C-alpha cells in the first residue's frame, strides 16, 4: 500500500471524502460502488466493486469459445480492466486497464465498430498492443458493467459483421445473466 499524505476526518454521519486526485487516478466516478475491507492491523481498505469480478472463469470460457469460432482476439472487461481474454497475446491483456477512449465508448452505451479512415482505439492504456475492432457495452438493468471486445493486432482492418453480431449477442447475454 502507498501512503498519500492526505488526511481526512469522518463527519457526524460517518462519511469520508475521497480526494478528487485519488478519484481521478483510480477512475472512481460518482455512484460507483466500493467494497470495504478491514485488516487485523486496523486498516480500512476501499476497493472498486466489479459486478463482473465474480464471473471471470465464465467470461474466460466465453472468450475462448468466441476466439475459436472467429479466429480473433476476444476480451471481456469490467468498467476499468480486462477480466478475461483469448487469442494471441491474451496474457498481456488480462488485468490491464482499458484505454480512456474505450471507456468513453462504454459510457456512450453504443456498439462501436471500427471502419476505414477512423483512428484506431487502443484496447489498453499502453501505446502498444491490439486495437478495438468491435466493442459492445454490457448493460444490466440500465447499469454499465463492462464491454465485450473483438481486437485486432494491427490498426486498419475493419470489423466483420459476424464479430459485430457476436459481440452484441454476448453482451446482451452477460447483461441478462447478471440480472439473475
N, C-alpha and C positions, 0 to 999 in steps of 0.2 A: 504494500500500500504506500501511496505517496502523499506526504503532508503538503497542504496548500498554503498554510499560514493564515487562512481565513477562519475567523471565529464568529459564530452566530449564536444568539440567545433564543431560547424557546419562549414563545409568548404564553399568555394565560390560557390559551386554548390548546397548547401543546404543539403548535406549529413551528417549523423551522424554514427559513427562506434559503433555498439553494441559490447561490450567487449566479448571476447571468453568465459570467465567463465559464463556469463549470457546466451550466445547462447547454451553452453553445458548443463547447468542446465535446460533451457527451451526447449531443443531439437529443436532449430532453426537451420535449415540447409541452405546452400547456395541455393538460388532460392525459398525458402519458402515465400508464400505471407503473408503480415502483414496488419491488419486493423489499421487505425489511428483514434483515438478518441480525442476529446478535452473536457475539463470540464470548467465550469464557473469560476473555481479557477485558470485558466491559465495552467492547466496540459495538457500535450500531452501524450497520452497513446497508446502504440503499443500492439496489441493483435494478436496472431497467427490466421490466417484466415482458416476456415474449410469449404470447399465446401459442405460437408455433414451436416454441422451445421443447415442448414435450413430445412432439411428433417427428423428431429428427430421423429416427430409424425408418419410419413410414415414408417420410419425404425422400430419404436416400433411395428407397426401393422404387418410388415413383420416378425419380431422376434416372435411375439405372434403366428402367423399362423404356422411358422416353428416349434416352440416348441410344439404346439398342435399336429401337424402332426407326429412328430418324438418322442415326449416324452423327448427330450434332452434340455439342456440349450443352448440357441442361443443368439448371440450378434452381433452387428454391431459397428464397430469402425470408427473413422476418423484416421488421421495419428498419433494421440497421445493418445486418450482416447476412452473409450467405451461410445457411444452415445445412444445406445438402447440395451435392453436385455429382455429376457423372460425365464421363467423356475425357478427352485429353486435358491434362493439367488440372484435374479436379482437386488434387491435394493442395495446390497453390491457391485455390479459391475458397475452400471451406474455412469459415471463421473470419474471412476478410470483410471489412466494411464496404458497403456499396457506395458507389460514387454519388456525389451531390446531384448530378444531373439525373441519375437513375432514381434517386429519392424524389426528385421533382416529378418524374414520370409517374411514380406511385401516387404522389399527392394529387395529381391531375385526375386519377381514377379512370383513365382511358387506356386501352391496349395500345402499346407502341409497336410499330413495325418499321424496321429500317427500310430506306429506299435510296435509290441512286441520287447522288447530289446532296444528301443530308450529311452533316458532320456526324461522325460516329459517337456513340455514347459508351464510355468505358464501363465495364461491369464493376470495377473496384476503384478505390482511391488511388491505387498505384498507376503510374504512367504506362507501364507495360501490361500486357495481358489481353484477354479476349474482350471484344466489344459486343454490345447488345444487338441481336437481330430481332428478337421479339421479347416484350415484357408485358405480362398480364397481371394486373393487380388482384390480390386475393382479398375479397370482401366477405365479412361475416356480420350479419345484422347491421350493416352500414358502417362497420369499423374496418379500417385498413389493417391487414395482418402482415402482408408481405407481397412478394412477387413470384411468379413463375417465369423463368428466363430460358430463352434459347440464345446461345452465344456463338459468335464467330471468332476464329483465331485471328483473323485479319479484317480490317475495315474494307468496305466496298461491296461486299456481296449482299444483295437484297434478300430479305427473308422470304421463304417459300410459304405458300398457302397452307400446307399441311402443318407446319410448325406453328403458324398463327392460330389455326383452329385447335390444335392440340393444347397449346398454352392456355387458350381461352377455356377449354373444357376442364383441364386440370385445376385451374384457378377457381372455377365455379365449384368443382367437386370438393376441393380443400375448404372453401368457404362454407359449404353445406356441412361438411364433416365437422368443422369446428363449432357449428351451432348446436350439435347434439352432445 
